[in-house]
Amino acid sequence: MKRVKRFAANALLMGAVTIFMRSVSVVFNAYVSSKIGAQGMGLYSLITSVYLFAVTLAGSGISLAVMRLVSEELARDDHAGVVCAMRRCLGYALFFGTLSFALLFFGADFLSECVLRDARTYRSLRVLSVALPFIALSNVFSGYFNAVRRVAKSASANLIEQMIKIALTVTLISRYAPRGIEEAVLSLVIGSAVSEGLSFLYLSLFYLADKRRHLRATSPKRDGGIRRRMLGIALPIALSSYLRSGLVTVEHILIPVGLRKHGADYESALASYGTVHGMVFPLILFPSAVCSTFSGLIVPELSELAASYRTVYGNKHICYIVRRALTLALFFGIGTAGVLLCFADRLGLAVYASEEAAYYIRIFAPLVPVMYLDTTVDGMLKGLGQQLHSMLYNIIDASMSVVLVLTLLPTLGIYGYVVCIYITELVNLAFSLSRLMTVTGAHVPLRKALVTPLICTAGASALTSIVLHVTVGAVRTVPVLVFGIVLCALIYVLLLRTTCAIDAEDSRWIRGILKNNT
C-alpha cells in the first residue's frame, strides 16, 4: 500500500503540473492560431509530422531503457550500477541525437521539395534539427528522475521550457507573422528549439546535483552487462518506433493529399488538416496529461515489482495497481468526454473562435475515454516488460491508418479521416487491454468503472446545462465557460460518490495519500 501511495503522490504532483502546462499550451495554441490561421496551423502540423520522426530517431527508445535500468539497479541497492547505466545511456542518446540532427539538417532540402512538397518548410526543418541532440539527452535525465521518484525536478524543467518557448515565440511571432505564413511558422520552431536547449541545461545541472547527494557510488562500476541490457531494451523499441513513427509521418503527409483528391484545393486541404490536428486534438487531448503522467510514472513502479517476483500473473500488488489505474483512467476519460460534449460549442468559439473546431470537438469527444485508457494501458505494458507487444499494436494501428487514409479520404473527405481514427483507436485498445489482462490476471469491475460513470457524466452534463440555461442563458463568455466546466466536474464527482462508484475504500485510500503528503 505504501508503494501505491507513493506512486499516487508523484502522479498528483506531475498531473497538476502537466495539467497547468497543457492549459497554458491550449491558450497559447489559440493565440497562435489567431495569428497564423488554420492554413498556418496545417503547415506547422506538416513540419511537425516529419520532426516527430526525427525526435523518435533521436530518442531511439532510451527513455524507457533509463527507467528500467535505473529502477532495477535501485532495487538491488547498487548505486554504482545506476551511475554506470546513466553513462551508457547518455552515450547512446548522444550518438542517436547527433545522427538525427545530421539527417534532418542536411536532408531538409529533399524533405521540403520531394516529401512535403512545400518549399516553405525548408528553413523550419533546419532550425528544428538543432534541438534533436538536446532532446535525446534530456530524455535520459527525465527517465532518471522518473525512476528515482523525484519527478518534481523533471516537472519544473518542463514548466520552465514551456514558459521560455511561449515568451520567445510570442515575441518573434508578433514581429514576423505579418511577413507571411512561412515567417510565422519559423517563429514557432525557433521558440521550440531554443527552449529544448535550455531545458537540457537545466536538467543536466539538476542531475549532477542529485548524483552527488543521493548516489553513493565511490568508484566506477564494471559494465556488468548494463550495455547489453540497455541495448536489449532500447533497440527493439527503437526499431519498432521507427516503423510506427514512419507510418504516422506518411499518414499525416497523405491526409492533405487525400483531401485534395476528394476535391479540395491545397489551401483548403491544409486548413482542414490544421483545424483537426492543430486545434481540435490539442484541446481534447490536453486533459490526458493526467493519464500520460500515470503512464510515465507507472513504468518504474511496475518494473520494480516485476523484478521482485518470479511471476507477474496474479501478483496482488501488481493487480492492485493495474485495477486502480484502469478504473481511474475510465473515470477520468468518461468525465472528460461528457464535459467536451456539453461544452463543445462554447469551447470552439471561446478558444478558437471557430464553429468548425466546435463541430469536430463534438465528433471526437466520444473517443476520448478510449484514447485516455489506451495511454494508461500502454504505460503499464511497458512497465511489465511487454514493450514489444505494445509497439507491435502501435505498428498495426499506424499501418491500418495509412491504408484507411489512402482508401477513405479520396471518397469521404475529412469524414473518412474521422472513421479512420475511430477504427484504429478501438483496435489498438482492444489488443493492448487484452494483453494486459493476460499478463497480470487483473480484472476491471465493468459496472463500477464503465456503466456507472457513463450514467453519472450524462446526469452531470444535463444538470449543468439546466443550471446554465436558468442562470446565464445564451451568454458564452470565458468566465461562464470555466464556471460551467468546474460545476459539471463537481457534479460528476458527487454523482460518482453517491452511486458508490467511488466507495468507502477509495475514499480511505485518497485520504491516506493526502495525509501522507501534507
Residue pairs with C-beta under 8 A, 6 or more apart in sequence:
1 512
3 301
3 305
3 317
4 317
4 320
4 321
4 324
4 509
5 509
5 512
5 513
5 516
6 149
7 297
7 298
7 301
7 321
8 513
9 513
9 516
9 517
10 149
10 151
10 297
11 290
11 293
11 294
11 297
12 513
12 517
13 151
13 152
13 155
14 151
14 155
14 293
14 296
14 297
15 289
15 290
15 293
15 294
17 155
17 156
17 158
17 159
18 155
18 158
18 289
18 290
18 292
18 293
19 286
19 287
19 289
19 290
20 159
21 158
21 159
21 162
21 289
22 286
22 287
22 289
23 286
24 162
24 166
25 162
25 282
25 286
26 282
26 283
26 286
26 351
27 351
28 166
28 169
29 278
29 279
29 282
29 283
30 351
30 352
31 170
32 41
32 169
32 173
32 188
33 40
33 41
33 278
33 279
33 352
34 352
34 353
35 173
35 177
35 184
36 44
36 173
36 177
36 181
36 184
36 185
37 181
37 271
37 274
38 270
38 271
38 272
38 274
38 275
38 278
38 279
38 354
38 356
39 181
39 267
39 270
39 271
39 274
40 181
40 184
40 185
40 274
41 274
41 275
41 277
41 278
41 279
42 256
42 269
42 270
42 271
42 272
42 273
42 274
42 275
42 277
42 278
43 118
43 120
43 121
43 181
43 182
43 185
43 270
43 274
44 185
44 188
44 274
44 278
45 252
45 273
45 274
45 277
45 278
46 116
46 118
46 121
46 252
46 253
46 256
46 270
46 273
47 116
47 121
47 124
47 125
47 128
47 185
47 189
49 248
49 249
49 252
49 253
50 104
50 111
50 115
50 116
50 121
50 125
50 249
51 104
51 125
51 128
52 245
52 248
52 249
53 242
53 245
53 246
53 248
53 249
54 100
54 103
54 104
54 128
54 129
54 132
55 100
55 132
55 135
56 241
56 242
56 245
57 96
57 99
57 100
57 103
57 132
57 242
57 245
58 93
58 96
58 97
58 99
58 100
58 101
58 132
58 133
58 135
58 136
59 93
59 96
59 135
59 136
59 139
59 238
59 241
60 92
60 93
60 96
60 136
60 234
60 235
60 237
60 238
60 241
61 233
61 234
61 235
61 236
61 237
61 238
61 241
62 89
62 92
62 93
62 96
62 136
62 139
62 140
62 143
62 234
63 139
63 140
63 142
63 143
64 143
64 233
64 234
64 237
64 299
64 382
64 387
65 89
65 92
65 143
65 230
65 233
65 234
65 237
66 85
66 86
66 89
66 139
66 140
66 143
66 144
66 147
67 143
67 146
67 147
67 299
67 300
67 303
68 233
68 299
68 300
68 303
68 385
69 85
69 89
69 226
69 229
69 230
69 233
70 82
70 85
70 86
70 143
70 144
70 147
70 148
70 300
71 147
71 299
71 300
71 303
71 304
71 307
72 303
72 304
72 307
73 79
73 81
73 82
73 85
74 82
74 147
74 148
74 304
75 304
75 307
75 308
78 221
79 215
79 216
79 217
80 217
80 218
80 219
80 220
80 221
81 221
81 224
81 226
82 215
82 217
83 211
83 215
83 217
83 220
83 221
84 220
84 221
84 222
84 223
84 224
84 226
85 226
85 230
86 140
86 144
86 207
86 211
88 223
88 226
88 227
88 230
89 140
89 143
89 230
90 137
90 140
92 230
92 231
92 234
93 136
93 137
93 139
93 140
94 133
94 136
94 137
96 136
96 238
97 132
97 133
97 134
97 135
97 136
97 137
98 133
100 129
100 132
100 133
100 136
101 129
101 130
101 132
101 133
104 111
104 125
104 126
104 128
104 129
104 132
105 126
105 129
105 130
108 122
108 123
108 125
108 126
108 129
109 122
111 121
111 125
112 118
112 119
112 120
112 121
112 122
112 125
113 119
113 122
115 253
116 253
120 181
120 182
120 185
123 182
123 186
124 182
124 185
124 186
124 188
124 189
127 186
127 189
127 190
127 193
128 189
128 192
128 193
130 193
130 197
131 192
131 193
131 196
131 197
134 196
134 197
134 199
134 200
135 196
135 200
137 200
137 204
138 157
138 196
138 199
138 200
138 203
141 154
141 157
141 200
141 203
141 204
141 206
141 207
142 154
142 157
142 203
144 207
144 210
145 151
145 153
145 154
145 203
145 206
145 207
145 210
146 154
146 296
146 297
146 299
146 300
147 300
148 210
148 214
149 300
150 210
151 297
153 203
153 206
153 210
154 203
156 202
157 199
157 202
157 203
157 206
158 199
160 198
160 199
160 202
161 195
161 196
161 198
161 199
161 202
162 195
164 191
164 194
164 195
164 198
164 199
165 191
165 192
165 194
165 195
166 191
168 190
168 191
168 194
168 195
169 187
169 188
169 190
169 191
169 192
172 187
172 190
172 191
173 184
173 187
173 188
175 187
176 183
176 184
176 186
176 187
177 183
177 184
177 187
233 387
236 387
236 388
236 391
237 387
237 388
237 391
240 388
240 391
240 392
240 394
240 395
241 391
243 395
243 398
244 391
244 394
244 395
244 397
244 398
247 395
247 398
247 399
247 401
247 402
248 398
248 401
250 402
251 398
251 401
251 402
251 405
252 273
252 277
254 402
254 405
254 406
254 409
255 269
255 273
255 405
255 409
255 417
256 266
256 269
256 270
256 273
257 269
258 405
258 406
258 408
258 409
258 410
258 416
258 417
259 268
259 269
259 272
259 273
259 409
259 413
259 414
260 266
260 269
261 409
261 410
262 409
262 410
262 411
262 412
262 413
262 416
263 413
264 272
264 413
272 414
275 354
275 356
275 357
275 360
276 360
276 414
276 417
279 351
279 352
279 354
279 357
280 357
280 360
280 361
280 364
281 364
283 347
283 351
283 357
283 361
284 340
284 361
284 364
284 365
284 368
285 371
287 332
287 336
287 372
288 368
288 371
288 372
288 375
290 332
291 329
291 332
291 333
291 372
291 373
291 375
291 376
292 375
294 325
294 328
294 329
294 376
294 379
295 375
295 376
295 378
295 379
295 380
296 379
298 321
298 325
298 376
298 379
298 380
298 383
299 379
299 382
299 383
300 383
301 321
301 383
302 318
302 321
302 380
302 383
302 384
303 383
303 384
303 385
305 315
305 317
305 318
305 321
306 312
306 318
306 383
306 384
306 385
309 315
309 318
312 318
312 384
312 439
312 440
313 439
313 440
313 441
314 440
314 441
315 440
318 384
318 440
318 442
319 440
319 441
319 442
321 380
322 380
322 436
322 440
322 442
323 442
323 443
323 444
325 376
325 380
326 373
326 376
326 377
326 442
326 444
326 449
327 444
327 445
327 448
327 449
329 372
329 373
329 375
329 376
330 369
330 373
330 444
330 449
330 450
330 453
331 449
331 453
331 496
331 501
331 502
332 372
333 368
333 369
333 370
333 371
333 372
333 373
334 369
334 450
334 453
334 454
334 457
335 453
335 456
335 457
335 460
335 489
335 492
335 493
336 368
336 369
336 372
337 365
337 366
337 367
337 368
337 369
337 457
338 457
338 458
338 460
338 461
338 488
338 492
339 461
339 485
339 488
339 489
340 347
340 361
340 362
340 365
340 368
341 362
341 365
341 366
341 461
342 461
342 464
342 465
342 484
342 488
343 481
343 484
343 485
343 488
344 358
344 359
344 361
344 362
344 365
345 355
345 358
345 362
345 476
346 358
346 476
346 480
346 481
346 484
347 358
347 361
347 481
348 354
348 355
348 356
348 357
348 358
348 359
348 361
349 355
349 358
349 476
350 476
350 477
350 478
350 481
351 357
363 418
364 418
364 421
367 421
367 422
367 425
370 425
370 426
370 429
371 425
373 429
373 433
374 425
374 428
374 429
374 432
377 429
377 432
377 433
377 436
378 390
378 394
378 432
380 436
381 387
381 389
381 390
381 432
381 435
381 436
381 439
382 390
384 436
384 439
384 440
386 435
386 436
386 439
389 432
389 435
390 432
390 435
393 428
393 431
393 432
393 435
394 428
396 427
396 428
396 431
397 424
397 425
397 427
397 428
398 424
400 420
400 423
400 424
400 427
401 420
401 421
401 424
404 416
404 419
404 420
404 423
404 424
405 416
405 417
405 420
407 416
408 416
408 417
408 419
408 420
409 416
409 417
409 420
410 416
412 419
436 442
437 443
444 450
448 501
449 501
452 496
452 499
452 501
453 496
453 501
455 495
455 499
456 492
456 495
456 496
456 499
456 501
457 492
459 491
459 495
460 488
460 489
460 491
460 492
460 495
461 488
463 491
464 484
464 487
464 488
464 491
467 487
468 480
468 484
468 487
472 480
493 502
496 502
497 507
